[in-house]
Amino acid sequence: MVALLEKKAVKKSERLYSLREYLEKEEKSVYKHEFHNGKIIRMPGGKFNHNAISSNLVAALKYLVKPLPQKFWVINSDQKIYIEAADKVLYPDALVICEQPEFWEDREDLIVNPLVIVEVLSKSTAKYDRGAKFFIYETIPSFKEYVLVEQDSPLVETWFRETPTTWIKSQETNLNNAILLRSLGVSVNLVDIYENISFTQK
């Protein structure tokens, strides 16, 4: 009897959804979910430092790109990215789009052309953000730079796409310094990224 119940539970958990079914459910959901080849996966909620750092970065980037000759859109964590090659929908913590946003089938909730993607790391997501999630993002043709930000200590890491298969890594830990975003041609001060942030004592 127990084996039968377990088998039914497995079958129930393996229910797959179409992208449109996912989008319909997500519009009504209180929580955010990623979409992975038919599977709907609930995202963990961000804590205070995570949310504050994300907001700081959006504000800093908007200020830095405003005087540039090209137009850039800086978007917060409510914007979904659709990666058609992998059939996945992800929510980055922030993203930058160059010139004009492009949408999947004219749906404004699904961006397909991010230039810069930002993820604020946590203990529960760091491995995923650095590994599998990066590999998914890598399939996006417009994607040129990945920014990873630690929330419990000052550490900002960037990966710049020099060629389709070559990435250049940069890292900064000094709050008095800045880190260059090569895809935008601007440098972001760590003190602005971590404004009003109290770090966890280890």
N, C-alpha and C positions, 0 to 999 in steps of 0.2 A: 504493500500500500504506500509506504514511504517513497519507494523508488518511483512509483507511478506519479505521485504528487511532485517529486523533484523533476521528472521528465516533463510534466505539464508546465511547471514553473520555467524551465529552460525554454520551452517552445514559446511561452508567453513573452519572455524577455527578448526573444529573437525577432519579434515583430518589426518589420522594416516599413519605412514610410517613404513616400515620394517627396521630392523637394517642395512641391506645392502644398502637400499635407503638412510638412514641417512648418512652412511659412504661415499657414493658417493657424496652427497651434501656437506658434511663437507670438503672433499678433495678440493673442488672448492671454498669454502666460504672464504671471507676475515675475517669474524668474527667467534668466537668460539660458539658452541651450545652444550647443554646437550641433552641427549636422554632419555625420560621417557616413557616407554611402548608405543612406537609409536609416541609420541609427541616430536617435536623438539623445544627446548627453547633456545633463544639467551642469552648468558651470558653478564653481564655488564662488560665494560672495566675497568681494574685496574688503579688507579691513581698512582702518582709518589711514594709516601710512600709505597703503597702496593707492587709495582713492585720491589722497592729497597730492602725492607725487604725480599721478596721471594728470590732475588738474594743473599743477605747476608746469608740467611739460607742454601741455596744450597752450597755456598762456604764453610761455617763453617762445615757443615756436611761432605762434601767431605774430608776436612782436617782431621776431627776427626776419620773417619772410615778407612782411608787409612792404618794405622799401625795395624789394628785389624787382628787377625788370619783368621776370616771368610771374604769372599768377599761380599761387599755391593755396590749396585748401587744407586747413588743419582741422581734423575731425576727432571727436572724443570717442569713448568706449561704447557708445550706443550704436555705432555704425557696423553693420555686418559686411564681411568680405566673402564673396563666392568664388571659390577656386574650381573652375569648371573641369580642369584636367583631372582633379582628384575627387570631384563631386563632394565637396565639403564646404560648409559655411562656418566661419570663425569670427569671433569678436576680438580684435586687438584692443589694447588699452588706449592707443591713439594711432592715427595714421595721417600721412600727408599725400595729397594728390597734386599732380602737376597740371596746370592749365585748365583742363575740363574733366569733371568726373564722368566716368562711363559706368552704365548700369546694365545688369543682366536683364535682358528682355524688357528694358525700360522700367524696371522696378527700382525705385529710389532707395529701397532698403538693402539692396545688394550691389556693393561696389565691386568692380572687377579690375581696376587699374591703379592700385596703390603704388606710390613711389617709395615712401618710407613707412615702415611698420614699427611700432613701439610696444614692447611688453615689459611690464613691471613684474619682477620675479618675486615669488614667495616659495616657502619650503615645499608646499604641495604641488606647485606648478613649474618650478625651475627646470627640472629634468625634461619635462614635456616641451617647454618653451625653447630650450636650447637644442633639443633633438628633433623629435617627430614633427613638432609644429613648424620648426624652421624648414624642414625638408618639404613640407606641404607648401609653405609660402614660396619656396624656391621655384616652384613650377609656374609662378605668375610672371609673365614676360616683362611687365612694367616695374616689378619690384627690384629696387636698387640698393636699399640700405635697411639693415635690421638694427634696432636700438634696444638693448637689454639693460634694465635698471634694477639694481638691488634695492630693497626697501628697508632692510635692517642695518645697513652700513653703506657708506658712500662708495659706490662702484657703478660706473657707467661703461658699457661695452658696446662697440659698434662693429658691424660687419658690412663692408662696402663691396658691392659686386663690380669687380674690375672687368671681368669677362663673364660669359654665360656660366662658366664652371669654376671661376676663381674669385675668392672672397678675401678682402684685406681686413684684418682685425686690428682694432685700436681699443685702448682701455685707459680709464682715468679714475683715480681714487682720491685725489687731493681736492678738497672743497674750494680751494683758492684758484683752481685751474678750470679750464674749459675743455670740451671735447668737440672736435670738428665733425660735422656732418657733411661728407664730401658731395653727396648727391644734391645738396642745397647750397653748398658754398658758405655755410654759416657755422659759427662755433657757439655752443650752448654752455653757459657757466653752470658748474655743478651747484654753486650756492643758490642759483635760481631753481634748479631742479629739486633741491632738497630744502627749499625755503620752509621754515617753521617745523621741520621734521625732527623728532627726537628719536634717536637710534636705540635699538634694543641692546642692553648690556649683555655681553657673552661671558 
